[in-house]
Amino acid sequence: MGLLSLGTPLDWQEAKKHAEFIRKNGIEQFLHVYNQIKDKNRDNLLWGDEIEYLVVELDPEAKKARLLNENYKIIERLQQDEIDYLENAEKGIKSSPPLALWRPEYGDFMIEGTPGEPYGSNLKDLLTVEKSMQYRRNRANSELKKNQAALSITAYPKMGQGDWISPHYEAGGKYAQSLFIPDEVINPHPRFKTLSANIRERRQAKVEINVPIFRDTNTPWPFIDPTIPWDRQKYPGDSEAKNGAAKENHVYMDAMAFGMGCCCLQVTFQASNVNEARRLNDQLAPVGAIMMALSAASPCYRGFVTDIDCRWNVISAAVDDRTPYERGVSDIRQGNERRITKSRYATIDSYLGSNDGFFQPEYNDVDLEYDHEIYKHLREAGGVDEHLARHIAHLFIRDPLVIFEEKLELDNTATTDHFENLQSTNWQNMRFKLPPGPGSKIGWRVEFRPIEAQFTDFENAAFAIFVVLLTRAILSFDLDFYLKVTKMDENMQRAHRRDAVNQCKFWFRKNVFPRRPVIGGGGGDLTKDSEPTKNNDNILTNGKPVDMNDEIEQHNDQEMTLDEIINGQQEQQSSSLSSSSHFPGLAPIVESYLDSSNIDIITRCQLQKYIDLIRKRATGESKTNALWIREFIASHPDYKHDSFIPDSTNYDLLSTINDISAKNTFPF
């Protein structure tokens, strides 16, 4: 998230009057940038990561852990290096750029940290990633007291339950009107509280989040949550829980904070041109569920152990602003409403296609909802191709949620603010990012969003580096990971399941191999291709190019374990398939890319330790954070095996995670 705009946010009744204006001008801003930069070529590979932290206060006397609120004050101090650097630049004074950039997040108990500058294109630059993450953690902790810590955990186990926030506030407030969450924990920047209120008002109800409870040996069954204040009558939506919003055998939550108060690891890549960005967007999308399952880290919500391991669906429900008609729960249509299948926070609904020749129309096998007038304008007036035009028109079926009064009338040739208003509130598993403008040094980018935040900097670095190397292998080896969108969606749901790494299979392409000779990795430079290597045909494909009409392509999608997807399948002895019918695994593909890159042995060995973690996660040898949390709670002496997390158990859990994070080693 960039530096936030200041201004006067409009409430929903005012904002909705300007929705069409924002959409219309957002499209013009997109077209202005697109038509000036669509042919720009050979931007350098630059990439970066974002890690979000929850700031926790540990109280050893009371044996309680609480989230620490009012972190906007800490962020202001952390941002001073950046402010000084920018002020010096304006004065023409040379100074060193900051080592980290700091941004607020939705919760005032959160901090987001990114590298001060993007990572470069050399393979050796990958060895700076973990150091950057360590610096950020240490720098954030340097602004905290001894009993406080910035932890890269995905979800706080006791949010909204009991004595969980410091300082303490009573639940409620005019923005979220939650039974469990006080408005005071929302970041004080006007964007965030307005976002909460406008989602609720547009939806015509509070958000409705129901997570299945984990049924332990002593869990009451059926499970009816005794901690819900069923009879509170302070706000109009207070009766929703007892009128059906709170489901039996589920943990019920009713506020945006339960979703946007979760943390994650995001990785953004600058591509060499728009076509490469489209290609990476499409090829990485099917990998999202795989990486989310391997990084699963969030089994607990609102003080209970639940039956899911990932945050994605929780956030999806937490920002679901669809009206009753749009959700399909009412037949009463207001204005130009249409049925909308998914929340704003969801997987992509269509691929963009590129010139790699792999995309087939049947991969987009969902009935895409899009604005037909916007689509027509993009095609006829803007010259945008069919697939990209549908994607943009799909994003623009949504309403802008936060509009600042001072930023309504803008020069469409000088800013993309109206476009970004819609783009930035479509939170998909992949985000295709427009350059900020014709004069910007920033190029076409894609953002990979599904990875859960991990306890340690080593783990976070491993996931980020693995995805970066995978992008280089995709481009160098001309790989094809396309799945039908419905199968990608199914994978995302499977990834949520308890211990999905060991219990689930996932759809993946069996034959991802190139149709032309593979090329090497460019002598240690992540941006350069080299001459075709001599041995990679055998490593990856047994020398057989892909024919879209052959039997392999017709039966290409297969359910595999995560071990098979990451580490590879054993050779299959099927007479109906060619000798390349086994899938070699993503890790061997990445290793093959490195071996073709002529890097020095020390760098190669250091990078291997990150790949090995991903390999071990897939085999189950290295536990996911989620599985480790479950086992810790289950073995704690104060836990009664009733799915409820006692304060003492939560305290010991967070204290242990803090120790693990500080040592950057994990006993699992």
C-alpha positions as CSV (number, residue, x, y, z in Angstrom):
1,M,0.0,0.0,0.0
2,G,1.4,3.4,-0.9
3,L,1.2,6.6,1.0
4,L,-2.4,7.3,1.7
5,S,-4.3,10.3,0.4
6,L,-5.8,12.8,2.9
7,G,-9.1,14.5,2.4
8,T,-12.8,14.4,3.3
9,P,-14.3,11.0,2.6
10,L,-17.9,10.8,1.5
11,D,-20.4,8.6,3.3
12,W,-22.2,6.0,1.3
13,Q,-25.3,8.1,0.5
14,E,-23.1,10.8,-1.0
15,A,-20.4,8.5,-2.5
16,K,-22.9,6.4,-4.5
17,K,-24.0,9.5,-6.4
18,H,-20.5,9.8,-7.9
19,A,-20.0,6.1,-8.6
20,E,-20.6,6.3,-12.3
21,F,-18.4,9.4,-12.6
22,I,-15.5,7.6,-11.0
23,R,-16.0,4.6,-13.2
24,K,-16.2,6.7,-16.4
25,N,-13.1,8.7,-15.6
26,G,-11.2,5.7,-14.2
27,I,-11.6,4.1,-17.7
28,E,-10.3,7.2,-19.4
29,Q,-7.3,7.3,-17.1
30,F,-6.6,3.6,-17.9
31,L,-6.8,4.2,-21.6
32,H,-4.5,7.3,-21.4
33,V,-1.8,5.3,-19.7
34,Y,-2.4,2.1,-21.7
35,N,-2.2,3.6,-25.1
36,Q,1.0,5.5,-24.3
37,I,2.8,2.7,-22.6
38,K,1.4,-0.5,-24.1
39,D,4.4,-0.8,-26.4
40,K,7.1,0.0,-23.8
41,N,9.6,-2.8,-23.7
42,R,12.5,-4.2,-21.7
43,D,11.9,-2.7,-18.2
44,N,14.3,-4.3,-15.8
45,L,13.2,-7.1,-13.6
46,L,12.6,-5.4,-10.2
47,W,10.6,-7.0,-7.5
48,G,9.6,-6.5,-3.9
49,D,7.8,-8.1,-1.0
50,E,5.3,-6.8,1.6
51,I,5.0,-8.3,5.0
52,E,2.4,-7.3,7.5
53,Y,2.9,-7.6,11.2
54,L,0.6,-7.7,14.2
55,V,2.0,-5.9,17.2
56,V,1.5,-8.0,20.4
57,E,1.9,-7.0,24.0
58,L,2.8,-9.9,26.4
59,D,1.7,-9.7,30.0
60,P,3.5,-12.4,32.0
61,E,1.8,-11.5,35.3
62,A,-1.7,-11.9,34.0
63,K,-0.6,-14.6,31.5
64,K,-2.3,-12.7,28.8
65,A,-1.4,-11.6,25.3
66,R,-3.1,-8.6,23.7
67,L,-2.8,-6.8,20.4
68,L,-1.3,-3.4,20.9
69,N,-3.4,-0.6,19.4
70,E,-2.4,2.9,18.3
71,N,0.4,1.8,16.1
72,Y,-0.1,4.8,13.8
73,K,2.2,6.6,16.3
74,I,4.9,4.0,15.8
75,I,4.5,4.1,12.0
76,E,5.0,7.9,12.0
77,R,8.3,7.4,13.7
78,L,9.3,4.6,11.4
79,Q,8.5,6.7,8.3
80,Q,10.8,9.6,9.4
81,D,13.8,8.1,7.4
82,E,11.7,8.1,4.2
83,I,10.4,11.6,4.9
84,D,13.9,12.9,5.4
85,Y,15.1,11.2,2.2
86,L,12.3,12.7,0.1
87,E,12.8,16.2,1.6
88,N,16.5,16.0,0.9
89,A,15.8,14.9,-2.7
90,E,13.5,18.0,-3.2
91,K,16.4,20.2,-2.0
92,G,18.9,18.5,-4.3
93,I,20.7,17.0,-1.3
94,K,22.0,13.5,-1.9
95,S,21.3,11.0,0.9
96,S,21.0,7.3,1.3
97,P,17.5,5.9,0.6
98,P,15.8,4.3,3.6
99,L,16.3,0.6,4.1
100,A,12.6,0.0,4.7
101,L,9.3,1.7,3.9
102,W,6.4,1.6,6.4
103,R,2.7,1.8,5.7
104,P,-0.4,1.7,7.8
105,E,-2.8,-1.2,7.4
106,Y,-6.5,-1.5,8.2
107,G,-6.0,-2.4,11.9
108,D,-4.3,0.1,14.2
109,F,-2.6,-2.9,15.7
110,M,-0.8,-3.6,12.3
111,I,2.3,-2.5,10.5
112,E,3.3,-3.1,6.9
113,G,7.0,-3.1,5.9
114,T,8.6,-3.3,2.5
115,P,12.2,-3.0,1.3
116,G,13.4,0.6,0.9
117,E,14.2,-0.1,-2.7
118,P,13.2,-3.0,-5.0
119,Y,15.4,-6.0,-5.3
120,G,17.5,-6.2,-8.4
121,S,17.8,-8.8,-11.2
122,N,20.9,-10.7,-10.2
123,L,20.5,-14.1,-8.5
124,K,22.8,-12.9,-5.8
125,D,20.3,-10.2,-4.9
126,L,18.0,-13.0,-3.7
127,L,20.4,-13.5,-0.8
128,T,19.5,-10.0,0.5
129,V,15.8,-10.8,0.9
130,E,16.0,-12.5,4.3
131,K,18.4,-9.8,5.6
132,S,15.9,-7.2,4.5
133,M,13.1,-9.0,6.3
134,Q,15.3,-9.3,9.5
135,Y,16.1,-5.6,9.3
136,R,12.4,-4.7,9.1
137,R,11.4,-6.9,12.0
138,N,14.3,-5.5,14.2
139,R,13.6,-1.9,13.2
140,A,9.9,-2.3,14.1
141,N,10.8,-3.9,17.4
142,S,13.2,-1.1,18.2
143,E,10.2,1.3,18.5
144,L,8.4,-1.1,20.9
145,K,8.8,-1.8,24.6
146,K,10.4,-4.8,26.1
147,N,7.2,-6.8,26.4
148,Q,6.0,-5.9,22.9
149,A,6.8,-7.5,19.6
150,A,6.0,-7.2,15.9
151,L,5.0,-10.7,14.9
152,S,4.4,-11.9,11.3
153,I,1.5,-14.1,12.2
154,T,-1.5,-14.4,9.8
155,A,-4.4,-14.1,12.3
156,Y,-4.5,-13.2,15.9
157,P,-6.2,-16.2,17.7
158,K,-8.3,-14.2,20.2
159,M,-9.3,-11.2,18.2
160,G,-12.8,-10.1,19.4
161,Q,-12.8,-12.4,22.4
162,G,-12.4,-11.2,26.0
163,D,-9.4,-9.0,27.0
164,W,-7.7,-9.0,23.6
165,I,-6.7,-5.4,22.8
166,S,-4.5,-2.8,24.7
167,P,-5.7,-0.3,25.6
168,H,-9.1,-1.8,26.2
169,Y,-12.2,-0.6,24.4
170,E,-15.8,-1.8,24.5
171,A,-17.1,-3.4,21.3
172,G,-19.1,-1.3,19.0
173,G,-19.0,2.1,17.2
174,K,-20.9,3.8,14.4
175,Y,-18.6,2.6,11.6
176,A,-18.5,-1.2,12.0
177,Q,-21.3,-1.6,14.6
178,S,-19.7,-4.9,15.6
179,L,-20.8,-7.1,18.5
180,F,-17.1,-7.9,19.1
181,I,-14.8,-5.2,17.6
182,P,-14.5,-1.6,18.8
183,D,-14.1,1.1,16.1
184,E,-11.1,2.3,18.0
185,V,-9.0,-0.6,16.6
186,I,-9.5,0.7,13.0
187,N,-6.6,2.8,11.7
188,P,-7.5,6.5,12.3
189,H,-6.8,7.4,8.7
190,P,-10.3,8.4,7.3
191,R,-10.0,5.8,4.5
192,F,-10.4,2.8,6.7
193,K,-13.4,3.7,8.9
194,T,-15.2,5.0,5.8
195,L,-14.4,1.7,4.0
196,S,-16.0,-0.2,7.0
197,A,-19.1,1.9,7.1
198,N,-19.6,2.1,3.3
199,I,-19.3,-1.7,2.9
200,R,-21.9,-2.2,5.6
201,E,-24.3,0.4,4.2
202,R,-23.9,-0.7,0.6
203,R,-24.5,-4.4,1.7
204,Q,-27.5,-3.2,3.7
205,A,-26.3,-5.4,6.6
206,K,-23.2,-6.1,8.5
207,V,-20.7,-8.5,6.9
208,E,-21.4,-12.1,7.7
209,I,-18.4,-14.4,8.4
210,N,-19.0,-18.0,9.5
211,V,-16.0,-20.4,9.9
212,P,-16.7,-24.0,10.8
213,I,-15.7,-24.9,14.3
214,F,-13.1,-27.6,14.8
215,R,-15.0,-30.5,16.6
216,D,-12.7,-31.6,19.4
217,T,-13.4,-34.4,21.9
218,N,-15.2,-32.0,24.3
219,T,-16.7,-29.5,21.9
220,P,-20.4,-29.0,22.6
221,W,-22.5,-30.4,19.7
222,P,-24.3,-28.9,18.1
223,F,-22.1,-25.9,18.8
224,I,-23.9,-22.7,19.6
225,D,-21.4,-20.0,20.5
226,P,-22.1,-18.9,24.1
227,T,-19.8,-15.8,23.7
228,I,-22.1,-13.9,21.2
229,P,-24.0,-11.1,22.9
230,W,-27.3,-12.3,21.4
231,D,-29.5,-9.7,23.1
232,R,-27.5,-6.5,22.5
233,Q,-29.7,-3.8,21.0
234,K,-27.4,-0.9,20.5
235,Y,-27.3,-0.8,16.7
236,P,-29.8,-1.8,14.0
237,G,-27.7,-4.8,12.9
238,D,-27.4,-6.3,16.4
239,S,-30.3,-8.6,15.8
240,E,-28.7,-10.2,12.7
241,A,-26.8,-12.8,14.7
242,K,-29.8,-14.3,16.3
243,N,-31.9,-13.9,13.1
244,G,-29.7,-16.4,11.2
245,A,-26.4,-14.6,10.4
246,A,-24.6,-16.7,13.1
247,K,-24.7,-20.3,11.9
248,E,-24.8,-23.4,14.1
249,N,-21.4,-25.2,14.4
250,H,-19.6,-22.1,13.2
251,V,-17.6,-19.3,14.6
252,Y,-19.5,-16.1,13.7
253,M,-17.8,-12.7,13.0
254,D,-19.4,-9.5,11.9
255,A,-16.7,-6.9,11.1
256,M,-14.2,-6.1,8.4
257,A,-11.4,-6.2,11.0
258,F,-11.6,-10.0,11.3
259,G,-10.5,-10.2,7.6
260,M,-8.5,-7.1,7.0
261,G,-6.9,-7.6,10.4
262,C,-5.1,-10.7,9.0
263,C,-1.5,-10.5,7.7
264,C,0.1,-12.0,4.6
265,L,3.2,-12.0,2.4
266,Q,2.8,-10.4,-1.0
267,V,5.3,-10.4,-3.8
268,T,5.2,-7.9,-6.7
269,F,7.1,-8.3,-10.0
270,Q,7.9,-5.7,-12.6
271,A,7.8,-7.4,-16.1
272,S,9.8,-6.4,-19.1
273,N,6.6,-5.4,-21.0
274,V,2.8,-5.7,-20.9
275,N,2.8,-9.0,-22.6
276,E,5.2,-10.6,-20.1
277,A,3.1,-9.1,-17.3
278,R,0.0,-10.8,-18.7
279,R,1.8,-14.0,-19.1
280,L,3.0,-14.0,-15.5
281,N,-0.4,-13.0,-14.2
282,D,-2.0,-16.1,-15.9
283,Q,0.8,-18.6,-15.2
284,L,1.0,-17.7,-11.5
285,A,-2.7,-17.7,-10.9
286,P,-3.0,-21.5,-10.7
287,V,0.0,-21.6,-8.4
288,G,-1.7,-19.4,-5.8
289,A,-3.7,-22.2,-4.1
290,I,-0.6,-24.4,-3.9
291,M,1.5,-21.7,-2.2
292,M,-1.4,-20.8,0.1
293,A,-1.8,-24.4,1.3
294,L,2.0,-24.8,1.9
295,S,2.0,-21.5,3.9
296,A,-1.2,-22.2,5.8
297,A,-1.0,-20.3,9.1
298,S,-4.4,-19.3,10.4
299,P,-6.5,-22.0,12.2
300,C,-7.9,-19.9,15.0
301,Y,-10.5,-17.1,15.0
302,R,-12.3,-15.2,17.7
303,G,-10.9,-17.4,20.4
304,F,-11.7,-20.8,18.9
305,V,-9.9,-23.5,17.0
306,T,-11.7,-23.8,13.7
307,D,-11.7,-26.3,10.9
308,I,-9.9,-24.2,8.3
309,D,-6.2,-23.4,8.1
310,C,-6.1,-20.3,5.8
311,R,-7.4,-16.7,5.9
312,W,-8.6,-16.1,2.3
313,N,-12.4,-16.9,2.7
314,V,-12.5,-15.0,6.0
315,I,-11.2,-11.8,4.3
316,S,-13.5,-12.5,1.3
317,A,-16.5,-12.4,3.6
318,A,-15.2,-9.5,5.6
319,V,-15.3,-7.1,2.6
320,D,-18.3,-8.5,0.8
321,D,-20.2,-5.4,0.0
322,R,-22.7,-7.0,-2.4
323,T,-26.3,-6.1,-2.0
324,P,-29.0,-8.8,-1.3
325,Y,-29.9,-8.9,-4.9
326,E,-26.3,-9.1,-6.1
327,R,-25.7,-12.0,-3.6
328,G,-28.8,-13.8,-4.9
329,V,-30.6,-13.8,-1.5
330,S,-33.3,-11.3,-2.7
331,D,-35.3,-10.9,-5.9
332,I,-35.9,-7.2,-5.3
333,R,-33.6,-5.4,-7.7
334,Q,-32.7,-1.8,-7.2
335,G,-31.5,0.4,-10.1
336,N,-29.0,-1.3,-12.3
337,E,-28.0,-4.1,-9.9
338,R,-26.9,-7.4,-11.4
339,R,-26.1,-10.8,-9.9
340,I,-22.4,-11.0,-8.8
341,T,-21.0,-14.4,-8.0
342,K,-18.1,-13.5,-5.8
343,S,-17.0,-11.0,-3.2
344,R,-14.5,-8.3,-4.2
345,Y,-11.8,-10.4,-2.5
346,A,-11.6,-13.6,-4.6
347,T,-9.7,-15.4,-7.2
348,I,-9.5,-14.0,-10.7
349,D,-12.5,-14.9,-12.9
350,S,-10.7,-14.8,-16.3
351,Y,-7.2,-15.1,-17.7
352,L,-5.7,-12.2,-19.7
353,G,-3.9,-14.3,-22.3
354,S,-0.6,-13.4,-23.9
355,N,1.5,-14.2,-27.0
356,D,2.9,-17.4,-25.5
357,G,0.3,-19.3,-27.5
358,F,-0.9,-21.4,-24.5
359,F,-4.1,-19.7,-23.6
360,Q,-7.3,-21.4,-24.8
361,P,-10.8,-19.8,-24.6
362,E,-12.1,-22.8,-22.7
363,Y,-9.9,-22.1,-19.7
364,N,-12.2,-19.1,-19.0
365,D,-15.0,-21.4,-18.1
366,V,-17.1,-19.2,-15.8
367,D,-19.8,-16.9,-16.9
368,L,-17.9,-13.6,-16.5
369,E,-19.9,-10.7,-15.2
370,Y,-18.7,-7.4,-16.8
371,D,-19.9,-4.0,-17.7
372,H,-20.8,-4.3,-21.4
373,E,-20.8,-0.6,-22.1
374,I,-17.3,-0.2,-20.6
375,Y,-16.1,-3.3,-22.5
376,K,-17.4,-1.8,-25.8
377,H,-15.7,1.5,-25.1
378,L,-12.4,-0.2,-24.3
379,R,-12.6,-2.2,-27.5
380,E,-13.8,0.5,-29.9
381,A,-12.4,3.7,-28.5
382,G,-9.4,2.4,-26.8
383,G,-8.2,-0.5,-29.0
384,V,-7.9,-2.8,-26.1
385,D,-8.0,-6.5,-26.9
386,E,-10.9,-8.7,-26.0
387,H,-9.4,-10.5,-22.9
388,L,-7.9,-7.4,-21.2
389,A,-11.0,-5.4,-22.0
390,R,-13.2,-8.0,-20.3
391,H,-10.9,-8.1,-17.3
392,I,-11.1,-4.3,-16.8
393,A,-14.8,-4.3,-17.4
394,H,-15.2,-7.0,-14.9
395,L,-13.4,-5.0,-12.2
396,F,-15.6,-2.0,-13.0
397,I,-18.9,-3.8,-12.1
398,R,-18.1,-2.7,-8.6
399,D,-18.8,0.6,-7.0
400,P,-16.0,2.8,-5.6
401,L,-16.1,2.5,-1.8
402,V,-14.1,5.5,-0.6
403,I,-14.3,8.8,-2.5
404,F,-12.5,11.9,-1.2
405,E,-14.5,15.1,-1.9
406,E,-11.3,17.0,-2.8
407,K,-10.3,14.4,-5.4
408,L,-13.4,14.2,-7.5
409,E,-12.3,16.5,-10.3
410,L,-9.0,15.3,-11.7
411,D,-6.9,15.6,-14.8
412,N,-7.2,12.2,-16.5
413,T,-3.9,12.7,-18.3
414,A,-2.0,13.4,-15.0
415,T,-3.3,10.8,-12.6
416,T,-4.8,7.3,-12.3
417,D,-6.5,7.9,-9.0
418,H,-10.0,7.1,-10.2
419,F,-8.8,3.9,-11.9
420,E,-6.9,2.8,-8.8
421,N,-10.0,3.5,-6.7
422,L,-11.7,0.5,-8.3
423,Q,-8.5,-1.5,-9.1
424,S,-7.2,-1.4,-5.5
425,T,-10.5,-2.6,-4.0
426,N,-10.7,-5.6,-6.2
427,W,-8.6,-7.9,-4.0
428,Q,-7.9,-10.9,-6.3
429,N,-5.3,-13.6,-5.9
430,M,-3.4,-12.0,-8.8
431,R,-3.4,-8.2,-9.4
432,F,-2.4,-7.0,-12.8
433,K,-1.0,-3.5,-12.2
434,L,-0.9,-0.6,-14.6
435,P,2.1,1.7,-14.6
436,P,1.4,4.9,-12.6
437,G,1.7,7.0,-15.8
438,P,3.6,7.7,-19.0
439,G,6.4,9.6,-17.1
440,S,6.9,7.0,-14.4
441,K,9.9,4.8,-14.2
442,I,7.7,2.0,-12.9
443,G,6.6,-0.5,-15.5
444,W,3.9,-3.2,-15.8
445,R,3.6,-5.3,-12.7
446,V,1.8,-8.3,-11.3
447,E,1.2,-8.9,-7.6
448,F,1.0,-12.4,-6.1
449,R,-1.3,-12.3,-3.1
450,P,-2.2,-15.7,-1.6
451,I,0.8,-16.5,0.7
452,E,0.1,-16.5,4.4
453,A,2.5,-14.7,6.7
454,Q,5.0,-17.0,8.4
455,F,6.5,-16.9,11.9
456,T,10.1,-16.4,10.8
457,D,12.0,-14.3,8.3
458,F,13.6,-17.4,6.9
459,E,10.2,-18.9,6.0
460,N,8.9,-15.7,4.5
461,A,12.1,-15.3,2.5
462,A,11.8,-18.9,1.3
463,F,8.3,-18.4,-0.1
464,A,9.2,-15.1,-1.7
465,I,12.4,-16.4,-3.3
466,F,10.7,-19.6,-4.5
467,V,8.0,-17.6,-6.3
468,V,10.6,-15.3,-7.9
469,L,12.6,-18.2,-9.2
470,L,9.4,-19.9,-10.5
471,T,8.6,-16.8,-12.6
472,R,12.1,-16.9,-14.1
473,A,11.7,-20.6,-14.9
474,I,8.3,-19.9,-16.4
475,L,9.8,-17.4,-18.8
476,S,13.1,-19.3,-19.5
477,F,11.6,-22.7,-20.0
478,D,8.4,-21.5,-21.6
479,L,6.1,-23.3,-19.1
480,D,2.4,-23.6,-19.2
481,F,0.4,-23.8,-16.0
482,Y,-3.1,-23.0,-17.3
483,L,-6.0,-24.6,-15.6
484,K,-9.7,-24.0,-16.1
485,V,-10.8,-21.1,-13.8
486,T,-13.3,-23.5,-12.1
487,K,-10.5,-25.9,-11.2
488,M,-8.4,-23.0,-9.9
489,D,-11.3,-22.0,-7.7
490,E,-11.8,-25.5,-6.5
491,N,-8.1,-25.6,-5.5
492,M,-8.5,-22.4,-3.4
493,Q,-11.3,-24.0,-1.5
494,R,-9.3,-27.2,-0.9
495,A,-6.3,-25.2,0.3
496,H,-8.4,-23.9,3.3
497,R,-9.0,-27.4,4.6
498,R,-7.4,-28.5,7.8
499,D,-3.9,-30.0,7.1
500,A,-4.5,-29.7,3.3
501,V,-0.8,-30.4,2.7
502,N,-1.2,-33.9,3.9
503,Q,-4.9,-34.5,3.3
504,C,-5.9,-33.0,-0.1
505,K,-5.1,-33.4,-3.7
506,F,-5.1,-30.4,-6.1
507,W,-5.7,-29.9,-9.8
508,F,-2.5,-29.2,-11.7
509,R,-1.3,-29.5,-15.3
510,K,0.5,-32.8,-15.8
511,N,2.4,-31.5,-18.9
512,V,3.7,-28.0,-18.4
513,F,6.5,-28.3,-20.9
514,P,7.6,-26.1,-23.7
515,R,6.7,-26.3,-27.4
516,R,10.0,-24.9,-28.5
517,P,13.6,-25.5,-27.2
518,V,14.1,-24.3,-23.6
519,I,16.5,-21.5,-22.8
520,G,18.8,-21.1,-19.9
521,G,18.9,-18.6,-17.1
522,G,21.3,-15.9,-18.4
523,G,24.4,-16.5,-16.4
524,G,23.0,-15.4,-13.0
525,D,21.0,-12.5,-14.3
526,L,17.2,-13.0,-13.8
527,T,16.4,-10.8,-16.8
528,K,18.5,-12.3,-19.5
529,D,18.0,-15.4,-21.6
530,S,20.9,-17.5,-22.9
531,E,21.3,-19.9,-25.7
532,P,19.3,-23.1,-25.5
533,T,20.9,-25.5,-23.0
534,K,22.0,-28.9,-24.0
535,N,20.5,-31.0,-21.3
536,N,17.3,-29.3,-20.2
537,D,15.2,-31.0,-22.8
538,N,15.8,-34.3,-21.0
539,I,15.5,-32.8,-17.6
540,L,12.1,-31.3,-18.3
541,T,10.4,-33.0,-21.2
542,N,12.4,-36.0,-22.4
543,G,12.7,-33.9,-25.6
544,K,9.0,-34.1,-26.5
545,P,7.3,-30.8,-27.6
546,V,3.6,-30.3,-26.8
547,D,1.0,-30.7,-29.4
548,M,-2.3,-29.1,-28.3
549,N,-4.2,-31.9,-30.1
550,D,-2.3,-34.9,-28.7
551,E,-3.5,-37.2,-25.9
552,I,-1.4,-35.6,-23.3
553,E,-3.0,-32.2,-23.8
554,Q,-6.5,-33.6,-23.9
555,H,-6.0,-35.3,-20.5
556,N,-3.6,-32.7,-19.0
557,D,-5.3,-31.7,-15.8
558,Q,-4.7,-34.2,-13.0
559,E,-5.3,-34.3,-9.2
560,M,-2.0,-34.5,-7.4
561,T,-0.7,-34.3,-3.9
562,L,1.3,-31.2,-2.9
563,D,4.3,-33.5,-2.7
564,E,3.8,-34.5,-6.3
565,I,3.3,-30.9,-7.4
566,I,6.3,-29.6,-5.6
567,N,8.7,-32.6,-5.7
568,G,7.5,-34.4,-8.7
569,Q,5.7,-37.7,-9.6
570,Q,7.4,-41.0,-10.0
571,E,7.6,-42.2,-13.6
572,Q,4.3,-43.6,-14.6
573,Q,4.1,-46.9,-16.6
574,S,1.0,-46.1,-18.7
575,S,1.0,-47.4,-22.3
576,S,-1.5,-44.6,-23.2
577,L,0.8,-41.8,-22.2
578,S,4.2,-40.7,-23.5
579,S,7.4,-41.0,-21.5
580,S,6.9,-37.4,-20.4
581,S,3.6,-38.2,-18.7
582,H,5.0,-37.8,-15.2
583,F,5.2,-34.3,-13.7
584,P,8.7,-33.4,-12.6
585,G,7.7,-31.0,-9.9
586,L,8.0,-27.3,-9.4
587,A,11.1,-27.6,-7.2
588,P,13.1,-29.6,-9.7
589,I,12.1,-27.2,-12.4
590,V,13.3,-24.3,-10.3
591,E,16.5,-26.2,-9.5
592,S,17.0,-26.9,-13.2
593,Y,16.7,-23.2,-13.9
594,L,19.4,-22.4,-11.4
595,D,21.7,-25.1,-12.7
596,S,21.4,-23.6,-16.2
597,S,22.3,-20.1,-14.9
598,N,26.0,-20.6,-14.3
599,I,25.9,-19.0,-10.8
600,D,28.7,-19.5,-8.3
601,I,28.4,-22.5,-6.1
602,I,28.1,-20.5,-2.8
603,T,25.0,-18.7,-4.1
604,R,23.6,-21.9,-5.5
605,C,23.9,-23.7,-2.2
606,Q,22.5,-20.8,-0.2
607,L,19.4,-20.6,-2.5
608,Q,18.9,-24.3,-2.1
609,K,18.1,-24.0,1.6
610,Y,15.1,-21.9,0.7
611,I,14.0,-24.4,-2.0
612,D,14.5,-27.3,0.5
613,L,12.0,-25.7,2.9
614,I,9.3,-25.6,0.2
615,R,10.2,-29.2,-0.6
616,K,9.8,-30.3,3.1
617,R,6.6,-28.4,3.5
618,A,5.1,-30.4,0.6
619,T,6.2,-33.8,2.0
620,G,5.0,-32.9,5.5
621,E,8.5,-33.1,7.0
622,S,8.2,-29.4,7.8
623,K,4.9,-28.6,9.4
624,T,2.8,-25.6,8.3
625,N,2.4,-22.9,10.9
626,A,-1.2,-23.9,11.1
627,L,-0.5,-27.5,12.0
628,W,2.1,-26.4,14.6
629,I,-0.4,-24.0,16.2
630,R,-3.0,-26.8,16.4
631,E,-0.6,-29.2,18.0
632,F,0.6,-26.5,20.5
633,I,-2.9,-25.7,21.6
634,A,-3.9,-29.4,21.8
635,S,-0.9,-30.2,24.0
636,H,-1.3,-27.2,26.3
637,P,-2.3,-28.2,29.9
638,D,-5.0,-25.5,30.2
639,Y,-6.8,-26.4,26.9
640,K,-9.9,-28.4,27.6
641,H,-10.3,-29.9,24.1
642,D,-13.5,-28.0,23.7
643,S,-12.3,-25.8,20.8
644,F,-12.1,-22.7,23.1
645,I,-8.6,-21.1,23.6
646,P,-7.9,-20.1,27.2
647,D,-6.0,-16.8,27.8
648,S,-3.1,-18.7,29.3
649,T,-2.9,-21.0,26.2
650,N,-2.9,-18.0,23.9
651,Y,-0.2,-16.3,26.0
652,D,2.1,-19.2,25.9
653,L,1.4,-19.7,22.2
654,L,2.3,-16.1,21.3
655,S,5.3,-16.1,23.7
656,T,6.6,-19.2,22.0
657,I,6.0,-17.7,18.5
658,N,7.9,-14.6,19.6
659,D,10.9,-16.7,20.7
660,I,10.8,-18.6,17.4
661,S,10.6,-15.4,15.4
662,A,13.4,-13.7,17.4
663,K,15.7,-16.7,16.8
664,N,14.7,-17.1,13.2
665,T,14.6,-20.9,13.7
666,F,11.6,-23.1,14.0
667,P,11.3,-26.5,15.8
668,F,9.0,-27.9,13.1
